[in-house]
Amino acid sequence: MNYEFTTQKLIVKQWHSFNPTELNQPDLIDIINDMLEPDITVTFSMMWRGNYDRERTESWIKERDTESKTLLAIDKTTKDAIGVINFFKVGDRSKGIKLRVGYFVSKVMWSKGFATELMEGFTHWCRENNISTIFAGVEPHNIASIRVLEKNNFSNEKTEVNGRTLLFVYNT
């Protein structure tokens, strides 16, 4: 499967597949380390919250590589990395391919429409690749992320068992 797509402002593909000349900053560990600040990691599992250094970032990248597909989004014009989207298959595959997705946009890129455009491109990619359903969890206090999902036609399905995370669903 081809894990890349473009939007009006973004190039999105697997994070290890970028040629260094395609990026303003060619080292993936440095790119991700610059993005992983406490305001971003606050919604991560407890063990991955907080501050990062190069070693911790490398461990975080390796864990993502073992459990999911991870895509890096870059700005077409500046070649700056703006965010990450990762996903993995879930559920009964006899009823279609279902994905659980997570994403974040670098804090310096917040409020510029990148998250909405990233998710719009991802849902389009899912439709083109016969993905039947996309699930996205979001913390109730993360109003900006809830709004991104709503703008992209995700519907709030339920509150998960922990009583905190809202589950949004998109059916292609």
mmCIF file of the C-alpha atoms, coordinates in Angstrom:
data_MODEL
# 
_entry.id   MODEL 
# 
loop_
_atom_site.group_PDB 
_atom_site.id 
_atom_site.type_symbol 
_atom_site.label_atom_id 
_atom_site.label_alt_id 
_atom_site.label_comp_id 
_atom_site.label_asym_id 
_atom_site.label_entity_id 
_atom_site.label_seq_id 
_atom_site.pdbx_PDB_ins_code 
_atom_site.Cartn_x 
_atom_site.Cartn_y 
_atom_site.Cartn_z 
_atom_site.occupancy 
_atom_site.B_iso_or_equiv 
_atom_site.pdbx_formal_charge 
_atom_site.auth_seq_id 
_atom_site.auth_comp_id 
_atom_site.auth_asym_id 
_atom_site.auth_atom_id 
_atom_site.pdbx_PDB_model_num 
ATOM 1   C CA . MET A 1 1   ? 0.000   0.000  0.000  1.00 0.00 ? 1   MET A CA 1 
ATOM 2   C CA . ASN A 1 2   ? 1.225   3.496  -0.825 1.00 0.00 ? 2   ASN A CA 1 
ATOM 3   C CA . TYR A 1 3   ? 1.251   5.509  2.406  1.00 0.00 ? 3   TYR A CA 1 
ATOM 4   C CA . GLU A 1 4   ? 1.542   8.999  1.004  1.00 0.00 ? 4   GLU A CA 1 
ATOM 5   C CA . PHE A 1 5   ? -0.692  11.827 -0.060 1.00 0.00 ? 5   PHE A CA 1 
ATOM 6   C CA . THR A 1 6   ? -0.538  15.512 -0.772 1.00 0.00 ? 6   THR A CA 1 
ATOM 7   C CA . THR A 1 7   ? -2.885  18.363 -0.024 1.00 0.00 ? 7   THR A CA 1 
ATOM 8   C CA . GLN A 1 8   ? -2.840  21.980 -1.108 1.00 0.00 ? 8   GLN A CA 1 
ATOM 9   C CA . LYS A 1 9   ? -0.123  22.857 1.436  1.00 0.00 ? 9   LYS A CA 1 
ATOM 10  C CA . LEU A 1 10  ? 1.277   19.489 2.577  1.00 0.00 ? 10  LEU A CA 1 
ATOM 11  C CA . ILE A 1 11  ? 3.324   16.507 1.500  1.00 0.00 ? 11  ILE A CA 1 
ATOM 12  C CA . VAL A 1 12  ? 2.618   13.525 3.747  1.00 0.00 ? 12  VAL A CA 1 
ATOM 13  C CA . LYS A 1 13  ? 4.432   10.205 3.644  1.00 0.00 ? 13  LYS A CA 1 
ATOM 14  C CA . GLN A 1 14  ? 6.089   7.612  5.854  1.00 0.00 ? 14  GLN A CA 1 
ATOM 15  C CA . TRP A 1 15  ? 8.516   9.405  8.098  1.00 0.00 ? 15  TRP A CA 1 
ATOM 16  C CA . HIS A 1 16  ? 11.536  7.254  7.172  1.00 0.00 ? 16  HIS A CA 1 
ATOM 17  C CA . SER A 1 17  ? 10.924  7.639  3.420  1.00 0.00 ? 17  SER A CA 1 
ATOM 18  C CA . PHE A 1 18  ? 11.827  11.314 3.027  1.00 0.00 ? 18  PHE A CA 1 
ATOM 19  C CA . ASN A 1 19  ? 14.997  12.109 1.139  1.00 0.00 ? 19  ASN A CA 1 
ATOM 20  C CA . PRO A 1 20  ? 17.071  14.619 3.169  1.00 0.00 ? 20  PRO A CA 1 
ATOM 21  C CA . THR A 1 21  ? 16.766  17.171 0.350  1.00 0.00 ? 21  THR A CA 1 
ATOM 22  C CA . GLU A 1 22  ? 12.973  17.121 0.767  1.00 0.00 ? 22  GLU A CA 1 
ATOM 23  C CA . LEU A 1 23  ? 13.211  18.463 4.310  1.00 0.00 ? 23  LEU A CA 1 
ATOM 24  C CA . ASN A 1 24  ? 14.376  21.748 5.770  1.00 0.00 ? 24  ASN A CA 1 
ATOM 25  C CA . GLN A 1 25  ? 15.828  19.750 8.672  1.00 0.00 ? 25  GLN A CA 1 
ATOM 26  C CA . PRO A 1 26  ? 16.968  16.314 7.419  1.00 0.00 ? 26  PRO A CA 1 
ATOM 27  C CA . ASP A 1 27  ? 17.407  14.390 10.711 1.00 0.00 ? 27  ASP A CA 1 
ATOM 28  C CA . LEU A 1 28  ? 14.148  12.679 11.766 1.00 0.00 ? 28  LEU A CA 1 
ATOM 29  C CA . ILE A 1 29  ? 15.138  12.475 15.429 1.00 0.00 ? 29  ILE A CA 1 
ATOM 30  C CA . ASP A 1 30  ? 15.804  16.224 15.531 1.00 0.00 ? 30  ASP A CA 1 
ATOM 31  C CA . ILE A 1 31  ? 12.541  16.950 13.699 1.00 0.00 ? 31  ILE A CA 1 
ATOM 32  C CA . ILE A 1 32  ? 10.441  14.913 16.109 1.00 0.00 ? 32  ILE A CA 1 
ATOM 33  C CA . ASN A 1 33  ? 12.396  16.056 19.173 1.00 0.00 ? 33  ASN A CA 1 
ATOM 34  C CA . ASP A 1 34  ? 11.600  19.674 18.286 1.00 0.00 ? 34  ASP A CA 1 
ATOM 35  C CA . MET A 1 35  ? 7.881   18.830 18.165 1.00 0.00 ? 35  MET A CA 1 
ATOM 36  C CA . LEU A 1 36  ? 7.583   16.701 21.306 1.00 0.00 ? 36  LEU A CA 1 
ATOM 37  C CA . GLU A 1 37  ? 7.063   19.306 23.976 1.00 0.00 ? 37  GLU A CA 1 
ATOM 38  C CA . PRO A 1 38  ? 4.811   18.963 27.038 1.00 0.00 ? 38  PRO A CA 1 
ATOM 39  C CA . ASP A 1 39  ? 1.836   20.725 25.393 1.00 0.00 ? 39  ASP A CA 1 
ATOM 40  C CA . ILE A 1 40  ? 1.916   18.033 22.694 1.00 0.00 ? 40  ILE A CA 1 
ATOM 41  C CA . THR A 1 41  ? 2.699   14.998 24.854 1.00 0.00 ? 41  THR A CA 1 
ATOM 42  C CA . VAL A 1 42  ? 0.051   15.768 27.487 1.00 0.00 ? 42  VAL A CA 1 
ATOM 43  C CA . THR A 1 43  ? -2.344  13.449 25.616 1.00 0.00 ? 43  THR A CA 1 
ATOM 44  C CA . PHE A 1 44  ? 0.214   10.622 25.188 1.00 0.00 ? 44  PHE A CA 1 
ATOM 45  C CA . SER A 1 45  ? 0.237   7.571  27.446 1.00 0.00 ? 45  SER A CA 1 
ATOM 46  C CA . MET A 1 46  ? 1.732   8.378  30.863 1.00 0.00 ? 46  MET A CA 1 
ATOM 47  C CA . MET A 1 47  ? 5.163   6.914  30.072 1.00 0.00 ? 47  MET A CA 1 
ATOM 48  C CA . TRP A 1 48  ? 5.585   9.221  27.062 1.00 0.00 ? 48  TRP A CA 1 
ATOM 49  C CA . ARG A 1 49  ? 4.473   12.523 28.600 1.00 0.00 ? 49  ARG A CA 1 
ATOM 50  C CA . GLY A 1 50  ? 6.849   15.318 29.518 1.00 0.00 ? 50  GLY A CA 1 
ATOM 51  C CA . ASN A 1 51  ? 10.131  16.578 28.156 1.00 0.00 ? 51  ASN A CA 1 
ATOM 52  C CA . TYR A 1 52  ? 12.229  14.874 25.520 1.00 0.00 ? 52  TYR A CA 1 
ATOM 53  C CA . ASP A 1 53  ? 15.885  14.654 24.647 1.00 0.00 ? 53  ASP A CA 1 
ATOM 54  C CA . ARG A 1 54  ? 17.406  12.957 21.622 1.00 0.00 ? 54  ARG A CA 1 
ATOM 55  C CA . GLU A 1 55  ? 17.601  9.519  23.277 1.00 0.00 ? 55  GLU A CA 1 
ATOM 56  C CA . ARG A 1 56  ? 13.992  9.571  24.493 1.00 0.00 ? 56  ARG A CA 1 
ATOM 57  C CA . THR A 1 57  ? 12.806  10.795 21.091 1.00 0.00 ? 57  THR A CA 1 
ATOM 58  C CA . GLU A 1 58  ? 14.626  7.947  19.367 1.00 0.00 ? 58  GLU A CA 1 
ATOM 59  C CA . SER A 1 59  ? 12.924  5.456  21.715 1.00 0.00 ? 59  SER A CA 1 
ATOM 60  C CA . TRP A 1 60  ? 9.534   7.028  21.023 1.00 0.00 ? 60  TRP A CA 1 
ATOM 61  C CA . ILE A 1 61  ? 10.126  6.763  17.247 1.00 0.00 ? 61  ILE A CA 1 
ATOM 62  C CA . LYS A 1 62  ? 11.172  3.099  17.561 1.00 0.00 ? 62  LYS A CA 1 
ATOM 63  C CA . GLU A 1 63  ? 8.038   2.270  19.535 1.00 0.00 ? 63  GLU A CA 1 
ATOM 64  C CA . ARG A 1 64  ? 5.825   3.932  16.907 1.00 0.00 ? 64  ARG A CA 1 
ATOM 65  C CA . ASP A 1 65  ? 7.612   1.916  14.221 1.00 0.00 ? 65  ASP A CA 1 
ATOM 66  C CA . THR A 1 66  ? 6.792   -1.357 15.972 1.00 0.00 ? 66  THR A CA 1 
ATOM 67  C CA . GLU A 1 67  ? 3.099   -0.662 16.527 1.00 0.00 ? 67  GLU A CA 1 
ATOM 68  C CA . SER A 1 68  ? 1.844   1.557  13.694 1.00 0.00 ? 68  SER A CA 1 
ATOM 69  C CA . LYS A 1 69  ? 2.388   3.296  10.389 1.00 0.00 ? 69  LYS A CA 1 
ATOM 70  C CA . THR A 1 70  ? 3.626   6.812  10.987 1.00 0.00 ? 70  THR A CA 1 
ATOM 71  C CA . LEU A 1 71  ? 3.550   9.610  8.455  1.00 0.00 ? 71  LEU A CA 1 
ATOM 72  C CA . LEU A 1 72  ? 5.330   12.948 8.584  1.00 0.00 ? 72  LEU A CA 1 
ATOM 73  C CA . ALA A 1 73  ? 3.622   16.029 7.154  1.00 0.00 ? 73  ALA A CA 1 
ATOM 74  C CA . ILE A 1 74  ? 5.749   18.795 5.699  1.00 0.00 ? 74  ILE A CA 1 
ATOM 75  C CA . ASP A 1 75  ? 4.880   22.203 4.332  1.00 0.00 ? 75  ASP A CA 1 
ATOM 76  C CA . LYS A 1 76  ? 5.313   22.109 0.536  1.00 0.00 ? 76  LYS A CA 1 
ATOM 77  C CA . THR A 1 77  ? 6.658   25.656 0.429  1.00 0.00 ? 77  THR A CA 1 
ATOM 78  C CA . THR A 1 78  ? 9.086   25.779 3.348  1.00 0.00 ? 78  THR A CA 1 
ATOM 79  C CA . LYS A 1 79  ? 9.917   22.054 3.649  1.00 0.00 ? 79  LYS A CA 1 
ATOM 80  C CA . ASP A 1 80  ? 9.350   22.435 7.410  1.00 0.00 ? 80  ASP A CA 1 
ATOM 81  C CA . ALA A 1 81  ? 7.878   19.468 9.251  1.00 0.00 ? 81  ALA A CA 1 
ATOM 82  C CA . ILE A 1 82  ? 4.502   20.471 10.654 1.00 0.00 ? 82  ILE A CA 1 
ATOM 83  C CA . GLY A 1 83  ? 3.120   17.297 12.203 1.00 0.00 ? 83  GLY A CA 1 
ATOM 84  C CA . VAL A 1 84  ? 2.738   13.563 12.478 1.00 0.00 ? 84  VAL A CA 1 
ATOM 85  C CA . ILE A 1 85  ? -0.106  11.153 11.876 1.00 0.00 ? 85  ILE A CA 1 
ATOM 86  C CA . ASN A 1 86  ? 0.024   7.520  12.914 1.00 0.00 ? 86  ASN A CA 1 
ATOM 87  C CA . PHE A 1 87  ? -2.455  4.697  12.573 1.00 0.00 ? 87  PHE A CA 1 
ATOM 88  C CA . PHE A 1 88  ? -2.966  0.961  12.942 1.00 0.00 ? 88  PHE A CA 1 
ATOM 89  C CA . LYS A 1 89  ? -5.636  -1.560 11.989 1.00 0.00 ? 89  LYS A CA 1 
ATOM 90  C CA . VAL A 1 90  ? -8.264  -2.496 14.574 1.00 0.00 ? 90  VAL A CA 1 
ATOM 91  C CA . GLY A 1 91  ? -11.339 -4.653 14.895 1.00 0.00 ? 91  GLY A CA 1 
ATOM 92  C CA . ASP A 1 92  ? -12.986 -7.338 12.819 1.00 0.00 ? 92  ASP A CA 1 
ATOM 93  C CA . ARG A 1 93  ? -11.531 -7.095 9.334  1.00 0.00 ? 93  ARG A CA 1 
ATOM 94  C CA . SER A 1 94  ? -14.375 -9.123 7.802  1.00 0.00 ? 94  SER A CA 1 
ATOM 95  C CA . LYS A 1 95  ? -16.440 -5.925 7.965  1.00 0.00 ? 95  LYS A CA 1 
ATOM 96  C CA . GLY A 1 96  ? -13.837 -3.774 6.219  1.00 0.00 ? 96  GLY A CA 1 
ATOM 97  C CA . ILE A 1 97  ? -10.535 -2.218 7.144  1.00 0.00 ? 97  ILE A CA 1 
ATOM 98  C CA . LYS A 1 98  ? -10.759 -0.069 10.262 1.00 0.00 ? 98  LYS A CA 1 
ATOM 99  C CA . LEU A 1 99  ? -8.022  2.223  11.491 1.00 0.00 ? 99  LEU A CA 1 
ATOM 100 C CA . ARG A 1 100 ? -7.281  3.888  14.805 1.00 0.00 ? 100 ARG A CA 1 
ATOM 101 C CA . VAL A 1 101 ? -5.572  7.215  14.134 1.00 0.00 ? 101 VAL A CA 1 
ATOM 102 C CA . GLY A 1 102 ? -3.645  9.715  16.200 1.00 0.00 ? 102 GLY A CA 1 
ATOM 103 C CA . TYR A 1 103 ? -2.038  12.943 15.098 1.00 0.00 ? 103 TYR A CA 1 
ATOM 104 C CA . PHE A 1 104 ? -0.378  16.079 16.310 1.00 0.00 ? 104 PHE A CA 1 
ATOM 105 C CA . VAL A 1 105 ? 0.817   19.319 14.793 1.00 0.00 ? 105 VAL A CA 1 
ATOM 106 C CA . SER A 1 106 ? 3.891   21.127 16.062 1.00 0.00 ? 106 SER A CA 1 
ATOM 107 C CA . LYS A 1 107 ? 2.916   23.836 18.539 1.00 0.00 ? 107 LYS A CA 1 
ATOM 108 C CA . VAL A 1 108 ? 4.485   26.555 16.386 1.00 0.00 ? 108 VAL A CA 1 
ATOM 109 C CA . MET A 1 109 ? 2.065   25.510 13.613 1.00 0.00 ? 109 MET A CA 1 
ATOM 110 C CA . TRP A 1 110 ? -1.116  25.628 15.708 1.00 0.00 ? 110 TRP A CA 1 
ATOM 111 C CA . SER A 1 111 ? -4.033  27.790 14.531 1.00 0.00 ? 111 SER A CA 1 
ATOM 112 C CA . LYS A 1 112 ? -2.871  27.856 10.908 1.00 0.00 ? 112 LYS A CA 1 
ATOM 113 C CA . GLY A 1 113 ? -5.270  25.232 9.513  1.00 0.00 ? 113 GLY A CA 1 
ATOM 114 C CA . PHE A 1 114 ? -2.631  22.514 9.150  1.00 0.00 ? 114 PHE A CA 1 
ATOM 115 C CA . ALA A 1 115 ? -4.350  19.964 11.425 1.00 0.00 ? 115 ALA A CA 1 
ATOM 116 C CA . THR A 1 116 ? -7.654  20.315 9.568  1.00 0.00 ? 116 THR A CA 1 
ATOM 117 C CA . GLU A 1 117 ? -5.897  19.972 6.214  1.00 0.00 ? 117 GLU A CA 1 
ATOM 118 C CA . LEU A 1 118 ? -3.857  16.992 7.431  1.00 0.00 ? 118 LEU A CA 1 
ATOM 119 C CA . MET A 1 119 ? -6.958  15.120 8.581  1.00 0.00 ? 119 MET A CA 1 
ATOM 120 C CA . GLU A 1 120 ? -8.858  16.066 5.427  1.00 0.00 ? 120 GLU A CA 1 
ATOM 121 C CA . GLY A 1 121 ? -6.035  14.605 3.336  1.00 0.00 ? 121 GLY A CA 1 
ATOM 122 C CA . PHE A 1 122 ? -5.936  11.488 5.504  1.00 0.00 ? 122 PHE A CA 1 
ATOM 123 C CA . THR A 1 123 ? -9.681  10.836 5.194  1.00 0.00 ? 123 THR A CA 1 
ATOM 124 C CA . HIS A 1 124 ? -9.401  11.276 1.425  1.00 0.00 ? 124 HIS A CA 1 
ATOM 125 C CA . TRP A 1 125 ? -6.476  8.814  1.373  1.00 0.00 ? 125 TRP A CA 1 
ATOM 126 C CA . CYS A 1 126 ? -8.570  6.346  3.411  1.00 0.00 ? 126 CYS A CA 1 
ATOM 127 C CA . ARG A 1 127 ? -11.457 6.553  0.938  1.00 0.00 ? 127 ARG A CA 1 
ATOM 128 C CA . GLU A 1 128 ? -9.067  5.939  -1.966 1.00 0.00 ? 128 GLU A CA 1 
ATOM 129 C CA . ASN A 1 129 ? -7.610  2.891  -0.169 1.00 0.00 ? 129 ASN A CA 1 
ATOM 130 C CA . ASN A 1 130 ? -10.910 1.268  0.801  1.00 0.00 ? 130 ASN A CA 1 
ATOM 131 C CA . ILE A 1 131 ? -10.622 1.947  4.519  1.00 0.00 ? 131 ILE A CA 1 
ATOM 132 C CA . SER A 1 132 ? -14.152 1.576  5.897  1.00 0.00 ? 132 SER A CA 1 
ATOM 133 C CA . THR A 1 133 ? -13.855 3.296  9.285  1.00 0.00 ? 133 THR A CA 1 
ATOM 134 C CA . ILE A 1 134 ? -11.476 5.601  11.113 1.00 0.00 ? 134 ILE A CA 1 
ATOM 135 C CA . PHE A 1 135 ? -11.489 5.912  14.911 1.00 0.00 ? 135 PHE A CA 1 
ATOM 136 C CA . ALA A 1 136 ? -9.853  8.845  16.705 1.00 0.00 ? 136 ALA A CA 1 
ATOM 137 C CA . GLY A 1 137 ? -9.586  9.334  20.449 1.00 0.00 ? 137 GLY A CA 1 
ATOM 138 C CA . VAL A 1 138 ? -9.358  12.815 21.881 1.00 0.00 ? 138 VAL A CA 1 
ATOM 139 C CA . GLU A 1 139 ? -9.262  14.260 25.374 1.00 0.00 ? 139 GLU A CA 1 
ATOM 140 C CA . PRO A 1 140 ? -12.436 16.260 26.204 1.00 0.00 ? 140 PRO A CA 1 
ATOM 141 C CA . HIS A 1 141 ? -10.393 19.385 27.049 1.00 0.00 ? 141 HIS A CA 1 
ATOM 142 C CA . ASN A 1 142 ? -8.711  19.365 23.610 1.00 0.00 ? 142 ASN A CA 1 
ATOM 143 C CA . ILE A 1 143 ? -11.310 21.592 21.955 1.00 0.00 ? 143 ILE A CA 1 
ATOM 144 C CA . ALA A 1 144 ? -9.077  22.381 18.957 1.00 0.00 ? 144 ALA A CA 1 
ATOM 145 C CA . SER A 1 145 ? -8.649  18.704 18.095 1.00 0.00 ? 145 SER A CA 1 
ATOM 146 C CA . ILE A 1 146 ? -12.356 18.025 18.575 1.00 0.00 ? 146 ILE A CA 1 
ATOM 147 C CA . ARG A 1 147 ? -13.077 20.871 16.165 1.00 0.00 ? 147 ARG A CA 1 
ATOM 148 C CA . VAL A 1 148 ? -10.588 19.459 13.604 1.00 0.00 ? 148 VAL A CA 1 
ATOM 149 C CA . LEU A 1 149 ? -12.365 16.102 13.713 1.00 0.00 ? 149 LEU A CA 1 
ATOM 150 C CA . GLU A 1 150 ? -15.815 17.696 13.460 1.00 0.00 ? 150 GLU A CA 1 
ATOM 151 C CA . LYS A 1 151 ? -14.724 19.790 10.454 1.00 0.00 ? 151 LYS A CA 1 
ATOM 152 C CA . ASN A 1 152 ? -13.678 16.528 8.811  1.00 0.00 ? 152 ASN A CA 1 
ATOM 153 C CA . ASN A 1 153 ? -17.053 14.853 9.420  1.00 0.00 ? 153 ASN A CA 1 
ATOM 154 C CA . PHE A 1 154 ? -16.047 12.644 12.341 1.00 0.00 ? 154 PHE A CA 1 
ATOM 155 C CA . SER A 1 155 ? -18.896 12.028 14.760 1.00 0.00 ? 155 SER A CA 1 
ATOM 156 C CA . ASN A 1 156 ? -18.595 11.644 18.532 1.00 0.00 ? 156 ASN A CA 1 
ATOM 157 C CA . GLU A 1 157 ? -19.524 8.041  19.237 1.00 0.00 ? 157 GLU A CA 1 
ATOM 158 C CA . LYS A 1 158 ? -18.854 7.564  22.943 1.00 0.00 ? 158 LYS A CA 1 
ATOM 159 C CA . THR A 1 159 ? -16.758 8.205  25.999 1.00 0.00 ? 159 THR A CA 1 
ATOM 160 C CA . GLU A 1 160 ? -14.314 5.356  26.560 1.00 0.00 ? 160 GLU A CA 1 
ATOM 161 C CA . VAL A 1 161 ? -14.108 3.287  29.748 1.00 0.00 ? 161 VAL A CA 1 
ATOM 162 C CA . ASN A 1 162 ? -11.624 5.606  31.428 1.00 0.00 ? 162 ASN A CA 1 
ATOM 163 C CA . GLY A 1 163 ? -14.338 8.267  31.394 1.00 0.00 ? 163 GLY A CA 1 
ATOM 164 C CA . ARG A 1 164 ? -12.058 10.850 29.805 1.00 0.00 ? 164 ARG A CA 1 
ATOM 165 C CA . THR A 1 165 ? -11.278 10.119 26.177 1.00 0.00 ? 165 THR A CA 1 
ATOM 166 C CA . LEU A 1 166 ? -13.936 10.832 23.604 1.00 0.00 ? 166 LEU A CA 1 
ATOM 167 C CA . LEU A 1 167 ? -14.102 8.463  20.658 1.00 0.00 ? 167 LEU A CA 1 
ATOM 168 C CA . PHE A 1 168 ? -14.785 9.971  17.253 1.00 0.00 ? 168 PHE A CA 1 
ATOM 169 C CA . VAL A 1 169 ? -15.640 7.905  14.182 1.00 0.00 ? 169 VAL A CA 1 
ATOM 170 C CA . TYR A 1 170 ? -15.486 8.575  10.459 1.00 0.00 ? 170 TYR A CA 1 
ATOM 171 C CA . ASN A 1 171 ? -17.170 6.175  8.050  1.00 0.00 ? 171 ASN A CA 1 
ATOM 172 C CA . THR A 1 172 ? -15.965 6.371  4.490  1.00 0.00 ? 172 THR A CA 1 
# 
